[in-house]
Amino acid sequence: MINQFISRLFYGSLVMLGVVVMVFFLFQGFGDPARLILGQRADAGTLNNIRKDLYLDQPKWKQFVYYLNDVSPVSIYKEEELKEKNIHWIGVGGNTKLVIKFPYLRRSYQTRKQVWSMLMDALPGTIILAFLAMFIATVSGMALGILAAVKKDGWMDTTAIFTSILGISAPSFFMSIVIAYVFGFVLNKYTGLQMTGSLFDTDPFTGRQWQLRNAILPALTLGIRPMAIIAQLTRGSMLDILNQDYIRTAYAKGLSQKQVIWRHALRNALNPVITAITGWFAELLAGAFFVEYIFGWKGIGKVTVDALTKLDFPVVMGSVLVTSFFFININILTDWLYHVVDPRLKPNT
């Protein structure tokens, strides 16, 4: 089990390295970032200073080495570079130090703020939104799937299948507009919900205040498609398990339907459901870009879209790296959950 976990971490690290290579050459390998910062009318002296600050006066391979050194948690820096970049670190060495740090994702072209702090400020909004969306999707999707399997060929089964097909067919950006308009505008006096809003509201007198109700509509929108997929997977898996011999044996021993479903059938039917839950959760953490943007929800998705409209590439690059890190690690967690949920899986498989 430990060896398998280590091998997953190793392959995950290789994937992450591939993402770093792709991000660098896609966003900084072409064009002139100094022009994006200063515009077309900047003087030559200022452009040269910016290019030197961003290592753009170096060959491409050396620029990549510097970028890899910045984003790596283990890096080599001179002491003045650590102070200039305001990097918090622990390490050893003289003027040139081997340090352990959080990834340095450089600074925004537009605001000159550190990209890491910008993304970490937006990350709680995305995490809360993803958790709420997956909670809605998991509870409602599994409930629909179980009901559909138990009441196979009945009206509950037909309703669950029809609902899941609608959920899968509805694009998130379209549902965002419809849900925001209906519940945030037309029915506003009944729901008390707004079309747009973020996790916090800043009041000049009372300060920062939590506004979790602003998460209801975007979370509902994000939860529709995973709910539909979870419902179908739960139904299919439950129908397969309910036809197994050991389920018939459980009924023959006098166990009630409730005991058979919850103690025996559901646990063995969870593997494909776990795949869907963790996969969708990773995708939501990777940025529900259009949903966050439409609802005005400050998360990594909205920050990334705003940065793209301004050609603020360091923010976009940092966003891709952070969300890729979450995606890879959630997939590693999925493998571990398989062994926890399904005792049939041996440690050496």
MIMARBA-186826 format. One line per field, with one value per residue (C-alpha): chain; x, y, z; residue in one letter. Coordinates in pm, 1 decimal. Layout:
REM MIMARBA-186826
ch <- (A|...) $
u <- (X|...) $
v <- (Y|...) $
w <- (Z|...) $
aa <- (A|...) $
***
This chain:
REM MIMARBA-186826
ch <- (A|A|A|A|A|A|A|A|A|A|A|A|A|A|A|A|A|A|A|A|A|A|A|A|A|A|A|A|A|A|A|A|A|A|A|A|A|A|A|A|A|A|A|A|A|A|A|A|A|A|A|A|A|A|A|A|A|A|A|A|A|A|A|A|A|A|A|A|A|A|A|A|A|A|A|A|A|A|A|A|A|A|A|A|A|A|A|A|A|A|A|A|A|A|A|A|A|A|A|A|A|A|A|A|A|A|A|A|A|A|A|A|A|A|A|A|A|A|A|A|A|A|A|A|A|A|A|A|A|A|A|A|A|A|A|A|A|A|A|A|A|A|A|A|A|A|A|A|A|A|A|A|A|A|A|A|A|A|A|A|A|A|A|A|A|A|A|A|A|A|A|A|A|A|A|A|A|A|A|A|A|A|A|A|A|A|A|A|A|A|A|A|A|A|A|A|A|A|A|A|A|A|A|A|A|A|A|A|A|A|A|A|A|A|A|A|A|A|A|A|A|A|A|A|A|A|A|A|A|A|A|A|A|A|A|A|A|A|A|A|A|A|A|A|A|A|A|A|A|A|A|A|A|A|A|A|A|A|A|A|A|A|A|A|A|A|A|A|A|A|A|A|A|A|A|A|A|A|A|A|A|A|A|A|A|A|A|A|A|A|A|A|A|A|A|A|A|A|A|A|A|A|A|A|A|A|A|A|A|A|A|A|A|A|A|A|A|A|A|A|A|A|A|A|A|A|A|A|A|A|A|A|A|A|A|A|A|A|A|A|A|A|A|A|A|A|A|A|A) $
u <- (0.0|282.1|480.8|173.5|118.1|482.7|461.5|144.5|325.2|616.5|393.2|197.3|523.4|609.4|265.8|312.9|650.9|486.9|227.0|503.9|679.0|355.1|252.7|590.7|627.9|262.1|249.7|609.2|775.3|623.8|565.4|711.3|571.2|747.9|522.8|216.5|325.6|418.7|218.7|341.0|463.7|716.5|1070.4|1355.8|1530.4|1225.5|1160.4|1517.1|1486.5|1163.2|1315.6|1612.9|1384.3|1187.0|1501.3|1374.6|1726.7|1837.9|1805.0|1474.9|1623.6|1772.4|1441.1|1276.0|1538.2|1472.4|1095.7|1133.4|1347.7|1077.0|782.7|971.8|928.1|1303.3|1512.3|1848.1|1856.8|2096.1|2013.0|1932.6|1689.3|1496.9|1460.6|1373.2|1102.8|978.1|992.4|930.7|1172.1|1374.7|1709.7|2085.8|2385.1|2582.8|2503.6|2366.2|2108.8|1924.0|1572.0|1232.9|944.1|598.1|609.1|699.1|454.6|601.4|402.3|98.1|177.1|-110.7|-114.5|243.7|98.6|240.0|37.7|54.2|-118.9|-382.9|-468.2|-464.1|-703.1|-941.7|-892.9|-1129.5|-1416.4|-1353.5|-1310.0|-1633.0|-1823.1|-1686.5|-1770.7|-2125.9|-2179.7|-2049.9|-2253.5|-2569.6|-2471.0|-2368.8|-2667.9|-2931.6|-2757.5|-2711.7|-3066.4|-3206.7|-2987.5|-3082.6|-3453.6|-3434.7|-3261.5|-3495.2|-3807.1|-3680.7|-3925.4|-4154.7|-4238.3|-3954.4|-3707.7|-3844.8|-3839.5|-3481.1|-3359.1|-3538.0|-3396.0|-3041.4|-3064.1|-3179.0|-2894.6|-2628.8|-2767.8|-2777.5|-2455.2|-2334.0|-2306.5|-2667.9|-2798.1|-2604.0|-2792.2|-3131.4|-3088.1|-2944.7|-3233.9|-3515.3|-3405.6|-3193.2|-3415.6|-3769.9|-3819.0|-3583.5|-3848.1|-3927.9|-3579.4|-3385.9|-3099.4|-2897.5|-2792.9|-2430.3|-2227.1|-1913.7|-1817.6|-1755.5|-1916.0|-1707.9|-1900.7|-1721.9|-1871.8|-1894.9|-1600.3|-1588.0|-1900.5|-1966.0|-2235.1|-2270.9|-2616.9|-2444.3|-2300.3|-2641.1|-2716.4|-2366.6|-2335.0|-2673.7|-2569.1|-2237.5|-2403.7|-2655.3|-2430.2|-2236.8|-2569.6|-2703.0|-2392.1|-2379.8|-2749.2|-2694.4|-2378.7|-2542.8|-2847.1|-2641.7|-2403.9|-2684.5|-2880.6|-2571.6|-2506.2|-2871.5|-2860.7|-2564.7|-2604.2|-2494.0|-2778.0|-3029.2|-2865.2|-2904.7|-3275.5|-3305.7|-3159.0|-3446.3|-3271.0|-3494.5|-3462.1|-3317.0|-3046.1|-2956.6|-2927.5|-2730.8|-2511.6|-2435.9|-2533.6|-2441.8|-2086.9|-1996.1|-2161.5|-1960.0|-1643.5|-1772.1|-1955.4|-1633.1|-1464.1|-1735.8|-1739.4|-1364.3|-1327.9|-1595.7|-1467.6|-1122.4|-1275.3|-1469.4|-1154.8|-976.4|-1198.3|-1565.3|-1468.5|-1793.5|-2011.8|-1791.6|-1771.6|-2148.1|-2239.3|-1959.8|-1822.6|-1462.2|-1276.6|-982.1|-1203.6|-1312.3|-960.0|-828.8|-1092.6|-1024.1|-650.9|-707.1|-905.6|-609.7|-341.6|-204.0|-22.2|157.8|-183.7|-310.8|5.8|-14.4|-382.7|-313.6|-34.6|-236.2|-545.1|-334.3|-176.2|-519.6|-641.4|-342.4|-357.2|-731.7|-677.0|-413.0|-663.4|-918.7|-689.9|-656.6|-1034.3|-1083.2|-891.5|-1080.7|-1427.0|-1377.9|-1211.7|-1188.0|-896.0|-566.9|-273.1|-59.3|-315.3) $
v <- (0.0|240.4|150.1|210.1|549.0|647.3|542.5|752.1|1052.3|997.2|983.2|1280.4|1476.9|1390.1|1510.1|1831.6|1886.1|1838.8|2102.2|2346.7|2293.6|2339.1|2650.9|2820.0|2764.6|2838.0|3174.4|3295.3|3104.3|3334.2|3706.5|3979.5|4001.5|4335.0|4486.3|4352.7|4529.8|4865.8|4878.9|4962.9|5316.8|5236.8|5365.3|5126.0|5183.2|5090.9|4785.9|4665.3|4702.7|4500.8|4231.6|4205.7|4183.3|3897.8|3726.7|3794.1|3895.7|3534.3|3235.7|3047.1|2743.3|2963.6|3148.0|2808.8|2709.4|3033.0|2975.2|2614.7|2738.5|2990.5|2746.4|2456.9|2412.4|2339.6|2610.5|2785.8|3163.5|3437.7|3622.3|3949.2|3766.3|3630.5|3981.7|4136.9|3879.4|3881.1|3501.2|3335.1|3047.9|2813.6|2682.8|2670.8|2828.2|3148.0|3412.8|3140.1|2935.2|2608.0|2691.1|2530.0|2763.7|2799.5|2829.0|3178.2|3246.3|3590.1|3912.8|4031.4|4244.8|4478.5|4514.4|4407.5|4199.3|3852.4|3598.8|3347.8|3587.5|3676.9|3310.6|3217.5|3505.0|3366.0|2996.2|2980.1|3099.0|2823.1|2554.4|2650.4|2663.9|2324.5|2161.1|2297.7|2195.1|1843.0|1809.2|1897.7|1669.7|1373.3|1371.2|1430.5|1215.8|911.8|945.8|954.8|662.7|442.4|518.3|447.5|112.0|-1.0|110.2|-15.0|39.9|242.8|610.8|699.9|523.9|702.9|1040.9|990.3|892.0|1186.8|1428.5|1299.5|1327.0|1688.6|1761.0|1613.9|1794.2|2140.0|2344.5|2515.0|2860.7|2839.2|2713.2|2990.9|3257.3|3087.9|3021.8|3369.6|3534.2|3320.3|3290.1|3602.3|3845.5|3722.4|3545.0|3766.7|3884.3|3520.7|3370.7|3668.8|3572.8|3803.6|3748.7|3820.5|3824.3|3689.2|3512.0|3839.3|4180.4|4471.2|4728.9|5053.3|5034.8|4664.6|4544.2|4211.4|3997.7|3641.4|3606.9|3231.9|3271.7|3414.1|3064.4|2894.6|2975.1|2909.9|2590.8|2470.6|2545.0|2363.3|2066.9|1990.6|1799.9|1595.5|1515.6|1371.8|1159.6|1036.9|941.5|733.5|567.5|487.7|339.9|124.8|3.9|-68.4|-268.4|-477.7|-540.5|-615.8|-905.7|-1071.7|-1403.4|-1267.9|-1012.5|-1294.2|-1477.6|-1170.5|-1153.8|-1530.4|-1478.3|-1243.6|-907.3|-613.9|-424.5|-126.8|-340.2|-509.8|-181.8|17.2|-258.1|-473.7|-327.5|39.8|-3.5|-240.5|-10.0|297.0|256.6|415.7|675.7|770.2|812.3|1052.4|1245.9|1294.0|1361.7|1629.3|1780.0|1808.9|1968.8|2221.0|2307.3|2347.2|2645.6|2682.1|2973.7|3072.6|3005.3|3212.7|3490.3|3503.5|3503.8|3746.8|3493.0|3570.7|3247.5|3123.9|3095.1|3459.0|3581.2|3382.0|3512.2|3869.9|3811.8|3670.2|3975.8|4192.6|3958.2|3923.2|3598.2|3538.7|3515.6|3274.9|3064.4|3050.1|2957.9|2665.9|2536.7|2563.1|2397.0|2123.1|2052.9|2005.3|1791.2|1555.6|1516.3|1450.7|1170.6|1022.3|1048.9|863.5|558.7|554.8|581.4|273.8|63.7|210.8|158.1|-171.3|-444.5|-667.7|-457.6|-594.9|-367.9|-513.9|-445.2) $
w <- (0.0|93.4|-218.8|-432.6|-268.2|-328.2|-693.6|-735.2|-585.2|-823.1|-1131.1|-1000.8|-974.0|-1334.4|-1449.9|-1253.5|-1418.8|-1757.2|-1667.0|-1567.7|-1902.4|-2097.6|-1904.0|-1945.4|-2319.1|-2389.0|-2210.6|-2196.8|-2476.6|-2738.4|-2764.3|-2546.3|-2190.2|-2139.5|-2408.4|-2226.1|-1908.2|-2059.3|-2383.3|-2730.3|-2656.5|-2384.9|-2430.0|-2502.2|-2166.9|-1961.8|-2180.0|-2129.5|-1750.3|-1747.2|-1968.3|-1735.5|-1430.2|-1593.0|-1730.2|-2083.5|-2188.5|-2133.0|-2371.4|-2352.1|-2181.2|-1908.8|-1867.3|-1811.3|-1552.9|-1362.6|-1381.5|-1263.8|-974.8|-882.0|-883.2|-722.8|-344.4|-317.8|-483.2|-495.1|-445.3|-360.5|-40.9|-219.2|-451.6|-153.4|-11.1|-346.4|-420.1|-59.2|-35.3|301.4|332.4|550.8|434.9|463.3|297.1|273.9|16.1|-211.9|-22.0|-67.3|51.5|107.3|29.8|-114.6|-495.2|-608.8|-893.4|-965.9|-981.0|-1170.2|-1474.5|-1391.6|-1011.2|-928.3|-643.7|-581.8|-779.5|-492.4|-251.7|-515.0|-574.8|-205.5|-140.6|-404.5|-321.4|-16.3|-235.3|-490.4|-221.6|-42.0|-370.4|-479.0|-143.4|-145.9|-508.9|-447.5|-127.6|-320.4|-609.4|-392.1|-157.2|-425.1|-689.1|-464.2|-330.1|-684.4|-792.8|-498.4|-537.1|-910.5|-852.1|-572.5|-763.8|-1101.0|-1390.1|-1166.1|-1187.0|-948.4|-1178.1|-1485.4|-1309.2|-1187.1|-1534.9|-1698.3|-1437.4|-1484.1|-1864.2|-1831.9|-1589.7|-1818.6|-2123.8|-1965.9|-2019.4|-1702.5|-1858.9|-1981.3|-1646.8|-1472.2|-1665.9|-1618.0|-1243.8|-1176.4|-1361.2|-1216.2|-851.9|-822.1|-1010.3|-1084.1|-749.7|-551.4|-301.8|-217.4|-219.9|-81.4|-315.0|-540.0|-900.0|-812.5|-494.2|-331.6|-10.6|173.0|172.5|300.3|501.3|598.6|949.9|1036.6|824.8|641.9|670.4|553.8|287.2|244.5|91.7|-216.5|-271.1|-299.5|-664.0|-808.5|-598.7|-723.5|-1081.2|-1046.4|-874.4|-1151.4|-1393.1|-1133.4|-962.4|-1287.8|-1346.2|-984.2|-1004.7|-1318.1|-1186.4|-852.2|-1023.7|-1262.1|-993.4|-746.1|-1006.3|-1074.3|-704.6|-620.6|-868.9|-694.3|-508.8|-172.0|-181.8|-234.3|55.8|277.1|195.1|260.4|609.2|689.2|660.9|577.0|248.0|434.7|596.5|268.2|80.5|338.9|488.4|185.7|-150.2|-124.4|1.5|-281.7|-534.5|-434.7|-645.2|-967.5|-758.1|-576.4|-914.5|-1024.1|-695.0|-670.4|-1043.2|-1042.1|-719.1|-875.2|-1182.0|-973.6|-777.4|-1108.2|-1169.0|-1251.7|-1469.8|-1636.8|-1332.3|-1101.0|-1357.8|-1425.6|-1056.1|-966.8|-717.7|-628.3|-679.9|-882.6|-1191.0|-1184.5|-1106.3|-1403.1|-1645.8|-1531.9|-1583.3|-1932.3|-2038.9|-1930.9|-2073.1|-1720.1|-1794.1|-1458.6|-1287.7|-1554.4|-1531.5|-1152.9|-1167.5|-1400.9|-1175.9|-853.3|-998.6|-1162.6|-822.9|-666.6|-955.8|-937.0|-559.6|-556.2|-807.1|-576.3|-290.5|-504.5|-529.9|-151.0|-103.7|-323.3|-73.0|222.3|74.8|-108.2|102.5|-206.5|-331.7|-204.0|-114.2|-393.5|-670.4) $
aa <- (M|I|N|Q|F|I|S|R|L|F|Y|G|S|L|V|M|L|G|V|V|V|M|V|F|F|L|F|Q|G|F|G|D|P|A|R|L|I|L|G|Q|R|A|D|A|G|T|L|N|N|I|R|K|D|L|Y|L|D|Q|P|K|W|K|Q|F|V|Y|Y|L|N|D|V|S|P|V|S|I|Y|K|E|E|E|L|K|E|K|N|I|H|W|I|G|V|G|G|N|T|K|L|V|I|K|F|P|Y|L|R|R|S|Y|Q|T|R|K|Q|V|W|S|M|L|M|D|A|L|P|G|T|I|I|L|A|F|L|A|M|F|I|A|T|V|S|G|M|A|L|G|I|L|A|A|V|K|K|D|G|W|M|D|T|T|A|I|F|T|S|I|L|G|I|S|A|P|S|F|F|M|S|I|V|I|A|Y|V|F|G|F|V|L|N|K|Y|T|G|L|Q|M|T|G|S|L|F|D|T|D|P|F|T|G|R|Q|W|Q|L|R|N|A|I|L|P|A|L|T|L|G|I|R|P|M|A|I|I|A|Q|L|T|R|G|S|M|L|D|I|L|N|Q|D|Y|I|R|T|A|Y|A|K|G|L|S|Q|K|Q|V|I|W|R|H|A|L|R|N|A|L|N|P|V|I|T|A|I|T|G|W|F|A|E|L|L|A|G|A|F|F|V|E|Y|I|F|G|W|K|G|I|G|K|V|T|V|D|A|L|T|K|L|D|F|P|V|V|M|G|S|V|L|V|T|S|F|F|F|I|N|I|N|I|L|T|D|W|L|Y|H|V|V|D|P|R|L|K|P|N|T) $
***
